[in-house]
């Protein structure tokens, strides 16, 4: 199976495992990814780490061999499968991080952009090279990239197919952080350790407030924040967090 999943403590670790083809995404892999995300959603994991097997690539994009000679209907269904699956990843109730240790191109970068966070080693190279194939991104790249880096930079990357390195990607906000080289799973765990110790309720409300606010006006976003912060006050974890502060002890959150 080209999608591996394992659970380690609070983490689910998902690996694209097709290193001979730089983890290029076949449609069967996208279907397996979708199924695996359902399993992760039903698990006790508090964070998801997404990695690519092998030393060279996170993922070099959709499998170009499969994209050839398909009729319009099949192409559209393929794009919708990728979009639907990556939307499922983006909507997971736990945060996710893509660990980019090599190439992240086309569908590979689109997959990474559907994660909550991206971290990159100095060897990471990113881009949406579809234009070089006479194509444009089809798994969300034209929509998620401008939301991350702004319209001008996104249009530049989509129209030129240019590759950006880790330093430029961090400067643009495409990746959260450039991290020292290491084993991708461990890099992901180290990064996610900052997120897994809090109340899942507060974590979810925090992420939802930012994400829903970004999709609307400031006024509506402030309403969303008022509603979700009010909800947060109603949780037992909020009572515990504030009580623990006043009692000068570490809170014991129960995700309730
Ligand atoms: N699809 C299918 N096979 C791929 C692939 C892809 N996207 N990317 C790499 N491979 C395969 C190569 O064909 C090669 O296989 P063989 O050994 O059988 O020949 C193997 O992986 C190793 O690749 P290279 O020899 O090319 O490795 P390299 O180090 O010389 O180059 C690279 C690495 C620059 C990433 C280069 O492989 C490359 O440009 N890949 C294609 C990147 C790309 O265009 N991605 C976009 C795909 S379209 C898409 O994703 C559409 C969408 O929006 C959903």
py3Dmol code that shows the C-alpha trace and the ligand (Angstrom):
import py3Dmol

protein = """\
ATOM      1  CA  UNK A   1       0.000   0.000   0.000  1.00  0.00           C
ATOM      2  CA  UNK A   2       1.492   3.370  -0.977  1.00  0.00           C
ATOM      3  CA  UNK A   3      -0.151   5.173   1.961  1.00  0.00           C
ATOM      4  CA  UNK A   4       1.208   4.070   5.325  1.00  0.00           C
ATOM      5  CA  UNK A   5      -0.285   5.065   8.651  1.00  0.00           C
ATOM      6  CA  UNK A   6       0.982   4.473  12.136  1.00  0.00           C
ATOM      7  CA  UNK A   7       0.141   5.824  15.556  1.00  0.00           C
ATOM      8  CA  UNK A   8       2.786   6.892  18.047  1.00  0.00           C
ATOM      9  CA  UNK A   9       1.652   8.469  21.316  1.00  0.00           C
ATOM     10  CA  UNK A  10      -0.555  11.467  20.458  1.00  0.00           C
ATOM     11  CA  UNK A  11       0.540  11.439  16.811  1.00  0.00           C
ATOM     12  CA  UNK A  12      -0.784   9.808  13.656  1.00  0.00           C
ATOM     13  CA  UNK A  13       2.039   9.572  11.115  1.00  0.00           C
ATOM     14  CA  UNK A  14       0.952   9.245   7.493  1.00  0.00           C
ATOM     15  CA  UNK A  15       3.618   8.482   4.892  1.00  0.00           C
ATOM     16  CA  UNK A  16       3.348   8.668   1.118  1.00  0.00           C
ATOM     17  CA  UNK A  17       5.334   5.552   0.291  1.00  0.00           C
ATOM     18  CA  UNK A  18       6.231   5.350  -3.371  1.00  0.00           C
ATOM     19  CA  UNK A  19       9.816   6.609  -3.302  1.00  0.00           C
ATOM     20  CA  UNK A  20      10.828   5.144  -6.707  1.00  0.00           C
ATOM     21  CA  UNK A  21       8.438   7.626  -8.331  1.00  0.00           C
ATOM     22  CA  UNK A  22       9.179  10.402  -5.806  1.00  0.00           C
ATOM     23  CA  UNK A  23       5.841   9.584  -4.114  1.00  0.00           C
ATOM     24  CA  UNK A  24       3.872  10.783  -7.153  1.00  0.00           C
ATOM     25  CA  UNK A  25       0.152  10.482  -6.445  1.00  0.00           C
ATOM     26  CA  UNK A  26      -1.756   7.844  -8.368  1.00  0.00           C
ATOM     27  CA  UNK A  27      -5.552   7.986  -8.144  1.00  0.00           C
ATOM     28  CA  UNK A  28      -5.577   4.790  -6.072  1.00  0.00           C
ATOM     29  CA  UNK A  29      -3.236   6.544  -3.627  1.00  0.00           C
ATOM     30  CA  UNK A  30      -5.597   9.490  -3.337  1.00  0.00           C
ATOM     31  CA  UNK A  31      -8.457   7.079  -2.640  1.00  0.00           C
ATOM     32  CA  UNK A  32      -6.329   5.325  -0.008  1.00  0.00           C
ATOM     33  CA  UNK A  33      -5.427   8.718   1.462  1.00  0.00           C
ATOM     34  CA  UNK A  34      -9.116   9.586   1.746  1.00  0.00           C
ATOM     35  CA  UNK A  35      -9.889   6.291   3.486  1.00  0.00           C
ATOM     36  CA  UNK A  36      -6.879   6.699   5.805  1.00  0.00           C
ATOM     37  CA  UNK A  37      -7.980  10.214   6.789  1.00  0.00           C
ATOM     38  CA  UNK A  38     -11.327   8.732   7.882  1.00  0.00           C
ATOM     39  CA  UNK A  39      -9.403   6.321  10.114  1.00  0.00           C
ATOM     40  CA  UNK A  40      -7.313   9.138  11.560  1.00  0.00           C
ATOM     41  CA  UNK A  41     -10.464  11.174  12.239  1.00  0.00           C
ATOM     42  CA  UNK A  42     -11.933   8.259  14.190  1.00  0.00           C
ATOM     43  CA  UNK A  43      -8.724   7.658  16.169  1.00  0.00           C
ATOM     44  CA  UNK A  44      -7.478   9.190  19.421  1.00  0.00           C
ATOM     45  CA  UNK A  45      -4.618  10.984  17.646  1.00  0.00           C
ATOM     46  CA  UNK A  46      -4.199  14.629  18.634  1.00  0.00           C
ATOM     47  CA  UNK A  47      -2.102  15.646  15.621  1.00  0.00           C
ATOM     48  CA  UNK A  48      -1.328  14.339  12.147  1.00  0.00           C
ATOM     49  CA  UNK A  49       2.148  14.331  10.610  1.00  0.00           C
ATOM     50  CA  UNK A  50       2.362  13.869   6.834  1.00  0.00           C
ATOM     51  CA  UNK A  51       5.686  12.763   5.344  1.00  0.00           C
ATOM     52  CA  UNK A  52       7.093  11.329   2.127  1.00  0.00           C
ATOM     53  CA  UNK A  53       9.269   8.197   2.018  1.00  0.00           C
ATOM     54  CA  UNK A  54      12.777   8.232   0.597  1.00  0.00           C
ATOM     55  CA  UNK A  55      15.504  10.851   0.677  1.00  0.00           C
ATOM     56  CA  UNK A  56      14.462  12.988  -2.299  1.00  0.00           C
ATOM     57  CA  UNK A  57      10.829  13.972  -2.153  1.00  0.00           C
ATOM     58  CA  UNK A  58       7.799  14.723  -0.066  1.00  0.00           C
ATOM     59  CA  UNK A  59       5.777  14.277  -3.250  1.00  0.00           C
ATOM     60  CA  UNK A  60       6.508  15.202  -6.890  1.00  0.00           C
ATOM     61  CA  UNK A  61       2.828  15.757  -7.692  1.00  0.00           C
ATOM     62  CA  UNK A  62       0.104  13.856  -9.465  1.00  0.00           C
ATOM     63  CA  UNK A  63       1.346  10.839 -11.422  1.00  0.00           C
ATOM     64  CA  UNK A  64       1.841  12.327 -14.859  1.00  0.00           C
ATOM     65  CA  UNK A  65       1.533   8.915 -16.559  1.00  0.00           C
ATOM     66  CA  UNK A  66      -2.040   8.644 -15.284  1.00  0.00           C
ATOM     67  CA  UNK A  67      -2.971  12.145 -16.442  1.00  0.00           C
ATOM     68  CA  UNK A  68      -2.371  11.313 -20.099  1.00  0.00           C
ATOM     69  CA  UNK A  69      -5.088  10.388 -22.608  1.00  0.00           C
ATOM     70  CA  UNK A  70      -8.094  10.863 -20.379  1.00  0.00           C
ATOM     71  CA  UNK A  71     -11.374  12.338 -21.559  1.00  0.00           C
ATOM     72  CA  UNK A  72     -12.821  15.551 -20.126  1.00  0.00           C
ATOM     73  CA  UNK A  73     -15.180  13.756 -17.765  1.00  0.00           C
ATOM     74  CA  UNK A  74     -12.382  11.618 -16.301  1.00  0.00           C
ATOM     75  CA  UNK A  75     -10.152  14.681 -15.876  1.00  0.00           C
ATOM     76  CA  UNK A  76     -12.858  16.561 -13.994  1.00  0.00           C
ATOM     77  CA  UNK A  77     -13.665  13.595 -11.770  1.00  0.00           C
ATOM     78  CA  UNK A  78      -9.938  13.252 -11.046  1.00  0.00           C
ATOM     79  CA  UNK A  79      -9.649  16.907 -10.032  1.00  0.00           C
ATOM     80  CA  UNK A  80     -12.735  16.582  -7.849  1.00  0.00           C
ATOM     81  CA  UNK A  81     -11.341  13.456  -6.160  1.00  0.00           C
ATOM     82  CA  UNK A  82      -8.112  15.292  -5.320  1.00  0.00           C
ATOM     83  CA  UNK A  83      -9.920  18.415  -4.171  1.00  0.00           C
ATOM     84  CA  UNK A  84     -12.409  16.466  -2.052  1.00  0.00           C
ATOM     85  CA  UNK A  85      -9.655  14.437  -0.404  1.00  0.00           C
ATOM     86  CA  UNK A  86      -7.460  17.438   0.341  1.00  0.00           C
ATOM     87  CA  UNK A  87     -10.518  19.299   1.681  1.00  0.00           C
ATOM     88  CA  UNK A  88     -11.060  16.357   4.049  1.00  0.00           C
ATOM     89  CA  UNK A  89      -7.470  16.777   5.237  1.00  0.00           C
ATOM     90  CA  UNK A  90      -7.939  20.526   5.725  1.00  0.00           C
ATOM     91  CA  UNK A  91     -11.148  19.922   7.695  1.00  0.00           C
ATOM     92  CA  UNK A  92      -9.703  17.316  10.084  1.00  0.00           C
ATOM     93  CA  UNK A  93     -10.516  18.200  13.683  1.00  0.00           C
ATOM     94  CA  UNK A  94      -6.873  17.738  14.683  1.00  0.00           C
ATOM     95  CA  UNK A  95      -4.036  19.922  13.349  1.00  0.00           C
ATOM     96  CA  UNK A  96      -1.736  18.517  10.673  1.00  0.00           C
ATOM     97  CA  UNK A  97       1.776  19.304   9.487  1.00  0.00           C
ATOM     98  CA  UNK A  98       3.440  18.433   6.192  1.00  0.00           C
ATOM     99  CA  UNK A  99       7.160  17.804   6.621  1.00  0.00           C
ATOM    100  CA  UNK A 100       8.927  18.872   3.416  1.00  0.00           C
ATOM    101  CA  UNK A 101      12.429  17.398   3.191  1.00  0.00           C
ATOM    102  CA  UNK A 102      12.813  17.429  -0.608  1.00  0.00           C
ATOM    103  CA  UNK A 103      10.629  18.068  -3.660  1.00  0.00           C
ATOM    104  CA  UNK A 104       7.053  19.194  -3.083  1.00  0.00           C
ATOM    105  CA  UNK A 105       5.674  19.894  -6.528  1.00  0.00           C
ATOM    106  CA  UNK A 106       2.226  20.167  -8.073  1.00  0.00           C
ATOM    107  CA  UNK A 107      -0.225  17.889  -6.256  1.00  0.00           C
ATOM    108  CA  UNK A 108       2.445  17.341  -3.595  1.00  0.00           C
ATOM    109  CA  UNK A 109       2.538  21.011  -2.686  1.00  0.00           C
ATOM    110  CA  UNK A 110      -1.259  21.126  -2.938  1.00  0.00           C
ATOM    111  CA  UNK A 111      -1.429  18.295  -0.407  1.00  0.00           C
ATOM    112  CA  UNK A 112       0.986  20.153   1.870  1.00  0.00           C
ATOM    113  CA  UNK A 113      -1.067  23.343   1.563  1.00  0.00           C
ATOM    114  CA  UNK A 114      -4.167  21.465   2.766  1.00  0.00           C
ATOM    115  CA  UNK A 115      -2.343  20.710   6.032  1.00  0.00           C
ATOM    116  CA  UNK A 116      -2.670  23.145   8.925  1.00  0.00           C
ATOM    117  CA  UNK A 117       1.113  23.744   8.925  1.00  0.00           C
ATOM    118  CA  UNK A 118       4.171  23.121   6.748  1.00  0.00           C
ATOM    119  CA  UNK A 119       7.769  22.828   7.889  1.00  0.00           C
ATOM    120  CA  UNK A 120      10.727  22.491   5.541  1.00  0.00           C
ATOM    121  CA  UNK A 121      14.360  21.450   5.738  1.00  0.00           C
ATOM    122  CA  UNK A 122      16.923  23.420   3.801  1.00  0.00           C
ATOM    123  CA  UNK A 123      16.756  20.804   1.018  1.00  0.00           C
ATOM    124  CA  UNK A 124      13.059  21.369   0.327  1.00  0.00           C
ATOM    125  CA  UNK A 125      12.040  22.687  -3.080  1.00  0.00           C
ATOM    126  CA  UNK A 126       8.490  23.763  -3.792  1.00  0.00           C
ATOM    127  CA  UNK A 127       6.507  24.764  -6.826  1.00  0.00           C
ATOM    128  CA  UNK A 128       3.443  24.386  -8.987  1.00  0.00           C
ATOM    129  CA  UNK A 129       5.087  23.343 -12.303  1.00  0.00           C
ATOM    130  CA  UNK A 130       1.858  22.322 -14.062  1.00  0.00           C
ATOM    131  CA  UNK A 131       2.218  25.232 -16.539  1.00  0.00           C
ATOM    132  CA  UNK A 132       5.329  23.482 -17.920  1.00  0.00           C
ATOM    133  CA  UNK A 133       3.083  20.535 -18.836  1.00  0.00           C
ATOM    134  CA  UNK A 134       0.506  22.797 -20.500  1.00  0.00           C
ATOM    135  CA  UNK A 135      -1.716  22.415 -17.435  1.00  0.00           C
ATOM    136  CA  UNK A 136      -2.746  24.336 -14.336  1.00  0.00           C
ATOM    137  CA  UNK A 137      -3.016  22.999 -10.765  1.00  0.00           C
ATOM    138  CA  UNK A 138      -6.161  20.964 -10.171  1.00  0.00           C
ATOM    139  CA  UNK A 139      -6.054  19.892  -6.526  1.00  0.00           C
ATOM    140  CA  UNK A 140      -6.608  23.298  -4.935  1.00  0.00           C
ATOM    141  CA  UNK A 141      -3.304  25.027  -5.734  1.00  0.00           C
ATOM    142  CA  UNK A 142      -4.747  28.099  -7.436  1.00  0.00           C
ATOM    143  CA  UNK A 143      -7.005  28.668  -4.424  1.00  0.00           C
ATOM    144  CA  UNK A 144      -4.930  27.743  -1.361  1.00  0.00           C
ATOM    145  CA  UNK A 145      -1.652  29.315  -2.528  1.00  0.00           C
ATOM    146  CA  UNK A 146      -3.005  32.903  -2.769  1.00  0.00           C
ATOM    147  CA  UNK A 147      -4.646  32.481   0.629  1.00  0.00           C
ATOM    148  CA  UNK A 148      -1.221  31.635   2.063  1.00  0.00           C
ATOM    149  CA  UNK A 149       1.128  33.984   0.203  1.00  0.00           C
ATOM    150  CA  UNK A 150      -1.113  36.617  -1.435  1.00  0.00           C
ATOM    151  CA  UNK A 151      -2.412  37.019  -4.978  1.00  0.00           C
ATOM    152  CA  UNK A 152       0.698  38.470  -6.647  1.00  0.00           C
ATOM    153  CA  UNK A 153       3.123  35.816  -5.419  1.00  0.00           C
ATOM    154  CA  UNK A 154       0.660  33.002  -6.067  1.00  0.00           C
ATOM    155  CA  UNK A 155       0.014  34.185  -9.614  1.00  0.00           C
ATOM    156  CA  UNK A 156       3.758  34.422 -10.179  1.00  0.00           C
ATOM    157  CA  UNK A 157       4.300  30.816  -9.092  1.00  0.00           C
ATOM    158  CA  UNK A 158       1.301  29.400 -10.946  1.00  0.00           C
ATOM    159  CA  UNK A 159       2.106  31.247 -14.199  1.00  0.00           C
ATOM    160  CA  UNK A 160       5.883  30.701 -14.176  1.00  0.00           C
ATOM    161  CA  UNK A 161       6.105  27.230 -12.611  1.00  0.00           C
ATOM    162  CA  UNK A 162       9.141  28.576 -10.756  1.00  0.00           C
ATOM    163  CA  UNK A 163      10.673  26.572  -7.905  1.00  0.00           C
ATOM    164  CA  UNK A 164      11.132  28.245  -4.510  1.00  0.00           C
ATOM    165  CA  UNK A 165      13.585  27.058  -1.880  1.00  0.00           C
ATOM    166  CA  UNK A 166      12.918  26.689   1.830  1.00  0.00           C
ATOM    167  CA  UNK A 167      14.233  30.129   2.787  1.00  0.00           C
ATOM    168  CA  UNK A 168      12.071  31.966   0.257  1.00  0.00           C
ATOM    169  CA  UNK A 169       9.081  29.793   1.169  1.00  0.00           C
ATOM    170  CA  UNK A 170       9.474  30.728   4.833  1.00  0.00           C
ATOM    171  CA  UNK A 171       9.837  34.414   3.954  1.00  0.00           C
ATOM    172  CA  UNK A 172       6.630  34.225   1.935  1.00  0.00           C
ATOM    173  CA  UNK A 173       4.701  32.369   4.627  1.00  0.00           C
ATOM    174  CA  UNK A 174       4.326  29.264   2.485  1.00  0.00           C
ATOM    175  CA  UNK A 175       6.043  27.256   5.235  1.00  0.00           C
ATOM    176  CA  UNK A 176       5.827  28.035   8.932  1.00  0.00           C
ATOM    177  CA  UNK A 177       9.444  27.253   9.688  1.00  0.00           C
ATOM    178  CA  UNK A 178      12.724  26.031   8.229  1.00  0.00           C
ATOM    179  CA  UNK A 179      13.987  23.269  10.517  1.00  0.00           C
ATOM    180  CA  UNK A 180      17.357  21.496  10.780  1.00  0.00           C
ATOM    181  CA  UNK A 181      17.644  18.345   8.709  1.00  0.00           C
ATOM    182  CA  UNK A 182      16.523  15.150  10.373  1.00  0.00           C
ATOM    183  CA  UNK A 183      14.191  12.222  10.126  1.00  0.00           C
ATOM    184  CA  UNK A 184      10.883  13.671   8.813  1.00  0.00           C
ATOM    185  CA  UNK A 185       8.701  11.873  11.352  1.00  0.00           C
ATOM    186  CA  UNK A 186      10.817  13.196  14.233  1.00  0.00           C
ATOM    187  CA  UNK A 187      10.836  16.708  12.770  1.00  0.00           C
ATOM    188  CA  UNK A 188       7.044  16.564  12.607  1.00  0.00           C
ATOM    189  CA  UNK A 189       6.742  15.334  16.192  1.00  0.00           C
ATOM    190  CA  UNK A 190       9.053  18.043  17.488  1.00  0.00           C
ATOM    191  CA  UNK A 191       7.030  20.725  15.717  1.00  0.00           C
ATOM    192  CA  UNK A 192       3.642  19.345  16.780  1.00  0.00           C
ATOM    193  CA  UNK A 193       4.691  18.928  20.425  1.00  0.00           C
ATOM    194  CA  UNK A 194       3.721  22.583  20.890  1.00  0.00           C
ATOM    195  CA  UNK A 195       0.079  21.833  20.024  1.00  0.00           C
ATOM    196  CA  UNK A 196      -0.925  18.502  21.529  1.00  0.00           C
ATOM    197  CA  UNK A 197      -0.940  19.388  25.232  1.00  0.00           C
ATOM    198  CA  UNK A 198      -3.884  21.754  25.262  1.00  0.00           C
ATOM    199  CA  UNK A 199      -7.636  21.197  25.439  1.00  0.00           C
ATOM    200  CA  UNK A 200      -8.862  19.808  22.125  1.00  0.00           C
ATOM    201  CA  UNK A 201     -11.935  22.032  22.471  1.00  0.00           C
ATOM    202  CA  UNK A 202      -9.902  25.237  22.717  1.00  0.00           C
ATOM    203  CA  UNK A 203      -7.518  24.082  19.983  1.00  0.00           C
ATOM    204  CA  UNK A 204     -10.406  23.395  17.632  1.00  0.00           C
ATOM    205  CA  UNK A 205     -12.175  26.686  18.380  1.00  0.00           C
ATOM    206  CA  UNK A 206      -8.910  28.593  17.873  1.00  0.00           C
ATOM    207  CA  UNK A 207      -8.261  27.042  14.462  1.00  0.00           C
ATOM    208  CA  UNK A 208     -11.887  27.396  13.413  1.00  0.00           C
ATOM    209  CA  UNK A 209     -12.005  31.078  14.388  1.00  0.00           C
ATOM    210  CA  UNK A 210      -8.962  31.851  12.220  1.00  0.00           C
ATOM    211  CA  UNK A 211     -10.082  29.706   9.260  1.00  0.00           C
ATOM    212  CA  UNK A 212     -13.696  30.907   9.180  1.00  0.00           C
ATOM    213  CA  UNK A 213     -12.607  34.504   9.726  1.00  0.00           C
ATOM    214  CA  UNK A 214     -10.243  34.335   6.752  1.00  0.00           C
ATOM    215  CA  UNK A 215     -13.154  33.375   4.503  1.00  0.00           C
ATOM    216  CA  UNK A 216     -15.278  36.391   5.378  1.00  0.00           C
ATOM    217  CA  UNK A 217     -15.217  40.086   6.303  1.00  0.00           C
ATOM    218  CA  UNK A 218     -13.508  41.443   9.436  1.00  0.00           C
ATOM    219  CA  UNK A 219     -16.885  42.302  11.000  1.00  0.00           C
ATOM    220  CA  UNK A 220     -18.256  38.808  10.452  1.00  0.00           C
ATOM    221  CA  UNK A 221     -14.948  37.340  11.596  1.00  0.00           C
ATOM    222  CA  UNK A 222     -15.185  39.268  14.847  1.00  0.00           C
ATOM    223  CA  UNK A 223     -18.705  37.871  15.350  1.00  0.00           C
ATOM    224  CA  UNK A 224     -17.353  34.354  14.778  1.00  0.00           C
ATOM    225  CA  UNK A 225     -14.621  35.034  17.332  1.00  0.00           C
ATOM    226  CA  UNK A 226     -17.131  36.351  19.881  1.00  0.00           C
ATOM    227  CA  UNK A 227     -19.292  33.224  19.431  1.00  0.00           C
ATOM    228  CA  UNK A 228     -16.427  30.729  19.599  1.00  0.00           C
ATOM    229  CA  UNK A 229     -14.661  32.419  22.510  1.00  0.00           C
ATOM    230  CA  UNK A 230     -17.974  32.422  24.392  1.00  0.00           C
ATOM    231  CA  UNK A 231     -18.296  28.709  23.658  1.00  0.00           C
ATOM    232  CA  UNK A 232     -14.764  28.141  24.944  1.00  0.00           C
ATOM    233  CA  UNK A 233     -15.738  29.719  28.291  1.00  0.00           C
ATOM    234  CA  UNK A 234     -18.469  27.087  28.647  1.00  0.00           C
ATOM    235  CA  UNK A 235     -16.021  24.157  28.632  1.00  0.00           C
ATOM    236  CA  UNK A 236     -14.825  22.353  31.752  1.00  0.00           C
ATOM    237  CA  UNK A 237     -11.301  22.776  30.373  1.00  0.00           C
ATOM    238  CA  UNK A 238     -11.618  26.574  30.518  1.00  0.00           C
ATOM    239  CA  UNK A 239     -12.699  26.376  34.155  1.00  0.00           C
ATOM    240  CA  UNK A 240      -9.790  24.015  34.866  1.00  0.00           C
ATOM    241  CA  UNK A 241      -7.275  26.194  32.957  1.00  0.00           C
ATOM    242  CA  UNK A 242      -8.181  29.387  34.814  1.00  0.00           C
ATOM    243  CA  UNK A 243      -8.437  27.612  38.188  1.00  0.00           C
ATOM    244  CA  UNK A 244      -5.028  25.966  37.671  1.00  0.00           C
ATOM    245  CA  UNK A 245      -3.482  29.349  36.870  1.00  0.00           C
ATOM    246  CA  UNK A 246      -4.802  30.870  40.061  1.00  0.00           C
ATOM    247  CA  UNK A 247      -3.679  27.830  42.066  1.00  0.00           C
ATOM    248  CA  UNK A 248      -0.230  28.013  40.426  1.00  0.00           C
ATOM    249  CA  UNK A 249      -0.341  24.442  39.056  1.00  0.00           C
ATOM    250  CA  UNK A 250      -0.350  22.755  35.666  1.00  0.00           C
ATOM    251  CA  UNK A 251      -3.894  22.324  34.284  1.00  0.00           C
ATOM    252  CA  UNK A 252      -5.294  18.870  33.622  1.00  0.00           C
ATOM    253  CA  UNK A 253      -7.372  19.198  30.496  1.00  0.00           C
ATOM    254  CA  UNK A 254     -10.048  16.586  29.770  1.00  0.00           C
ATOM    255  CA  UNK A 255     -11.061  17.697  26.277  1.00  0.00           C
ATOM    256  CA  UNK A 256     -14.487  18.605  27.586  1.00  0.00           C
TER     257      UNK A 256
END
"""
ligand_1 = """\
54
LIG
N 4.571 11.585 -12.056
C 5.058 10.372 -12.396
N 6.343 9.991 -12.210
C 7.165 10.894 -11.645
C 6.739 12.177 -11.272
C 5.366 12.509 -11.489
N 4.845 13.684 -11.103
N 7.784 12.851 -10.759
C 8.840 12.006 -10.804
N 8.465 10.829 -11.336
C 9.298 9.650 -11.567
C 10.191 9.848 -12.781
O 9.480 9.534 -13.970
C 11.300 8.864 -12.466
O 10.844 7.557 -12.793
P 11.822 6.546 -13.626
O 12.983 6.308 -12.700
O 10.956 5.348 -13.831
O 12.215 7.267 -14.872
C 11.434 8.928 -10.959
O 10.198 9.479 -10.487
C 12.565 9.843 -10.488
O 12.369 11.111 -11.085
P 13.532 11.894 -11.875
O 14.469 10.923 -12.505
O 12.864 12.881 -12.777
O 14.275 12.621 -10.674
P 15.097 13.973 -10.727
O 15.770 14.093 -9.401
O 15.935 14.035 -11.940
O 13.996 15.146 -10.863
C 11.961 16.301 -10.314
C 13.104 15.372 -9.822
C 12.531 17.659 -10.647
C 10.949 16.400 -9.163
C 11.308 15.668 -11.570
O 11.026 14.308 -11.307
C 10.051 16.334 -11.990
O 10.079 17.412 -12.558
N 8.857 15.683 -11.736
C 7.587 16.177 -12.169
C 7.120 17.323 -11.295
C 5.797 17.843 -11.806
O 5.657 18.294 -12.909
N 4.745 17.762 -10.929
C 3.427 18.188 -11.285
C 2.609 16.990 -11.757
S 1.038 17.467 -12.414
C 0.076 17.753 -11.065
O 0.470 17.591 -9.926
C -1.308 18.218 -11.410
C -2.124 18.644 -10.239
O -2.237 19.807 -9.909
C -2.868 17.671 -9.475
"""
view = py3Dmol.view(width=600, height=400)
view.addModel(protein, "pdb")
view.setStyle({"model": 0}, {"cartoon": {"style": "trace"}})
view.addModel(ligand_1, "xyz")
view.setStyle({"model": 1}, {"stick": {}})
view.zoomTo()
view.show()
